[in-house]
Every structure is written in C-alpha cells, then in structure tokens.
Amino acid sequence: LQITGLIFGGIGMVGTLAATVMPQWRVSAYLDGNIVVFETIWEGLWMDCISHLGLRLQCKFYDSFLALPPPLEAFRALMCIAVVLSVLSFLMAIIGVKYTQRTKEDPQGISIFILAAGVAFLLTGALVLIPVSWTGGSIIRDFYDPEVPVPLKRELGAALYVGWVSTALLIAAGAMYC
C-alpha cells in the first residue's frame, strides 16, 4: 500500500508540475461552419500561444504580473504552492516508507512521516482541484453564454485534464497514507 501510494503520489506530483507549466488551459473553440482553421489559440497560466496551421508555434509570456486578472494571479499562486507541496509530500513519503519501524509492541509500524505525507498529499490535491475546476467551470459557463462573442469562446484544454487526473492520484495517495 505504501509503494502504491508512493507511485500515485509521484505521478500526481509530475502531473501537477505539468499542468502548471502547460499553456493549454483554455483552447480556442471552433463553432462556425468554416472547416478550414488557420490558427489555434492556447491560454495558460504563464503564456498565450498561437499555432499557425499546426506548423509554427508562437508563445508569449504575459507582460506584467500586476496587469493579470485577479483569478489568474490566485491560480498561479495556488498551483505554485501545490507544486512545492507535492515535492515535499513525495519526499516525506519516501522517508516514511524507508524508515517505517516495525516492533513487537507496534506491529503496524506507522511512521509519522507517512501520516504527514498523507495529509500533505490530500492538501495538494485540494490545491490543484480549486484552480483547475474553477477554470473549467468558467470555460463551460462562457461557452454556453449567448452574450460572449463566438471568437472569445474557449474549450477545456489538456492541462485541465492533466490537473484533474493529478488531483485524483494525489487524493488517492493521501488516502492510502492516512
């Protein structure tokens, strides 16, 4: 169970890092009858990218931290905290698995590091779930809102799916360790 939790936590940690740096949080939606699409727009936490005919990719980091909308600033902060906490959780889990002591008085031999890693993995899963689900909800809300112009409508990007899978793995690892 500890090794499975370690594997789930490790994959969740890598997924959290990947979701944080991926630019595909919001992806342009094609709603018109036009089949020929010349460019795809990706919006992430750190940059926007435009792919021209799938051949050329241009990415630009956001110019100013202070010019960003407040939700994006909060999502960046939550995801950065989640990355750091997932690394710390993974290291605590490694220490806990390595130094679990089994004695005659305590046949379970649970290390304090195991419990700490479990709680930290659960907290990390919650920290990842908040920005990913909030972004997904706002994309779906805007997609079905008739007031939003068609060129501004977006679809769920790959980073959101990576974030949801990472959340599930982190929560599963936390549950195993707790």
C-alpha positions as CSV (number, residue, x, y, z in Angstrom):
1,L,0.0,0.0,0.0
2,Q,2.9,2.4,0.8
3,I,4.6,1.7,-2.5
4,T,1.3,2.2,-4.4
5,G,0.8,5.4,-2.6
6,L,4.3,6.5,-3.5
7,I,3.7,5.7,-7.2
8,F,0.4,7.6,-7.2
9,G,2.0,10.5,-5.4
10,G,4.9,10.6,-7.7
11,I,2.7,10.6,-10.8
12,G,0.5,13.2,-9.2
13,M,3.5,15.3,-8.4
14,V,4.7,15.2,-12.1
15,G,1.2,15.9,-13.3
16,T,0.9,18.9,-11.0
17,L,4.1,20.3,-12.4
18,A,3.0,19.6,-16.0
19,A,-0.4,21.2,-15.5
20,T,1.2,24.3,-14.0
21,V,3.5,24.9,-16.9
22,M,1.3,23.8,-19.8
23,P,-0.2,26.6,-21.9
24,Q,-3.3,24.6,-22.8
25,W,-5.7,25.6,-20.0
26,R,-8.1,27.3,-22.4
27,V,-8.1,26.3,-26.1
28,S,-9.9,28.2,-28.9
29,A,-13.3,26.7,-29.9
30,Y,-14.4,26.4,-33.5
31,L,-18.2,27.0,-33.7
32,D,-18.6,28.4,-37.2
33,G,-19.3,26.3,-40.2
34,N,-15.8,27.0,-41.5
35,I,-13.8,23.8,-41.7
36,V,-10.6,25.5,-42.7
37,V,-8.9,26.6,-39.5
38,F,-5.6,28.5,-39.8
39,E,-4.7,29.1,-36.2
40,T,-5.3,27.6,-32.7
41,I,-5.1,29.8,-29.6
42,W,-3.9,28.4,-26.2
43,E,-4.2,30.3,-23.0
44,G,-2.3,29.2,-19.9
45,L,-1.2,30.5,-16.5
46,W,2.1,31.9,-17.8
47,M,1.7,32.5,-21.5
48,D,-0.5,32.6,-24.6
49,C,0.4,30.6,-27.7
50,I,-0.8,30.6,-31.3
51,S,-0.3,27.7,-33.6
52,H,-0.4,28.6,-37.3
53,L,-1.7,25.6,-39.3
54,G,0.0,23.3,-36.8
55,L,3.4,24.1,-38.3
56,R,4.5,27.2,-36.4
57,L,4.0,27.9,-32.7
58,Q,4.4,31.3,-31.3
59,C,4.2,31.8,-27.5
60,K,4.4,35.0,-25.5
61,F,4.7,35.2,-21.7
62,Y,2.4,37.7,-20.0
63,D,4.0,41.1,-19.9
64,S,3.1,42.2,-16.4
65,F,2.2,40.3,-13.2
66,L,0.2,43.3,-12.0
67,A,-1.9,43.5,-15.2
68,L,-3.3,40.0,-14.9
69,P,-6.8,39.4,-13.7
70,P,-7.0,38.6,-10.0
71,P,-8.3,35.0,-10.6
72,L,-5.3,34.2,-12.8
73,E,-2.9,35.6,-10.1
74,A,-4.6,33.4,-7.5
75,F,-4.5,30.3,-9.7
76,R,-0.8,30.8,-10.4
77,A,-0.1,31.1,-6.7
78,L,-2.2,28.0,-5.8
79,M,-0.5,25.9,-8.5
80,C,3.0,27.0,-7.4
81,I,2.2,26.2,-3.8
82,A,0.8,22.8,-5.0
83,V,4.0,22.0,-6.9
84,V,6.2,22.8,-3.9
85,L,3.9,20.9,-1.5
86,S,3.7,17.9,-3.8
87,V,7.5,17.7,-3.9
88,L,7.7,17.9,-0.1
89,S,4.9,15.3,0.2
90,F,6.7,12.9,-2.1
91,L,10.0,13.4,-0.1
92,M,8.1,12.8,3.2
93,A,6.6,9.7,1.7
94,I,10.0,8.3,0.6
95,I,11.4,8.9,4.1
96,G,8.3,7.4,5.7
97,V,8.5,4.3,3.6
98,K,12.2,3.9,4.2
99,Y,12.2,4.4,7.9
100,T,8.9,2.7,8.9
101,Q,9.8,0.7,12.1
102,R,8.0,-2.5,13.0
103,T,8.3,-3.7,16.6
104,K,6.6,-6.3,18.7
105,E,4.7,-3.5,20.6
106,D,3.6,-1.8,17.3
107,P,3.2,-4.4,14.5
108,Q,1.7,-1.7,12.2
109,G,4.9,0.3,12.4
110,I,3.5,3.6,11.1
111,S,5.9,6.4,10.7
112,I,5.0,10.0,11.5
113,F,6.3,10.8,8.0
114,I,3.7,8.5,6.5
115,L,0.9,10.4,8.1
116,A,2.4,13.8,7.3
117,A,2.8,12.8,3.7
118,G,-0.8,11.6,3.5
119,V,-2.1,14.9,4.9
120,A,0.2,16.8,2.6
121,F,-0.9,14.8,-0.5
122,L,-4.6,15.4,0.4
123,L,-3.9,19.2,0.8
124,T,-2.0,19.2,-2.5
125,G,-4.9,17.5,-4.3
126,A,-7.3,20.2,-3.0
127,L,-4.9,23.0,-4.0
128,V,-4.8,21.6,-7.6
129,L,-8.5,20.9,-7.7
130,I,-9.5,24.5,-7.0
131,P,-7.9,26.4,-9.9
132,V,-8.5,23.5,-12.4
133,S,-12.2,23.1,-11.6
134,W,-12.8,26.9,-11.3
135,T,-11.2,27.4,-14.8
136,G,-13.2,24.5,-16.2
137,G,-16.4,25.9,-14.8
138,S,-15.8,29.4,-16.2
139,I,-15.0,27.9,-19.6
140,I,-18.2,25.9,-19.7
141,R,-20.2,28.9,-18.4
142,D,-18.8,31.3,-21.1
143,F,-19.2,28.6,-23.8
144,Y,-22.9,28.5,-23.3
145,D,-23.4,32.2,-22.6
146,P,-25.0,33.8,-25.7
147,E,-23.6,37.2,-24.6
148,V,-20.0,36.0,-25.2
149,P,-18.9,36.6,-28.8
150,V,-18.0,33.4,-30.7
151,P,-14.3,34.3,-31.2
152,L,-13.9,34.6,-27.4
153,K,-15.4,31.2,-26.6
154,R,-12.9,28.6,-25.4
155,E,-12.9,24.8,-24.8
156,L,-11.3,22.8,-22.0
157,G,-7.6,22.4,-22.6
158,A,-5.3,19.4,-22.0
159,A,-3.8,21.0,-18.8
160,L,-7.2,20.8,-17.1
161,Y,-7.5,17.1,-17.7
162,V,-3.9,16.6,-16.5
163,G,-4.8,18.6,-13.4
164,W,-7.9,16.5,-12.7
165,V,-6.1,13.2,-13.1
166,S,-3.3,14.6,-10.9
167,T,-5.8,15.6,-8.3
168,A,-7.3,12.1,-8.2
169,L,-3.9,10.5,-7.9
170,L,-2.8,12.9,-5.1
171,I,-6.0,12.3,-3.1
172,A,-5.7,8.6,-3.6
173,A,-2.1,8.7,-2.4
174,G,-3.1,10.8,0.6
175,A,-5.9,8.4,1.5
176,M,-3.6,5.4,1.3
177,Y,-1.1,7.1,3.6
178,C,-3.6,8.4,6.1
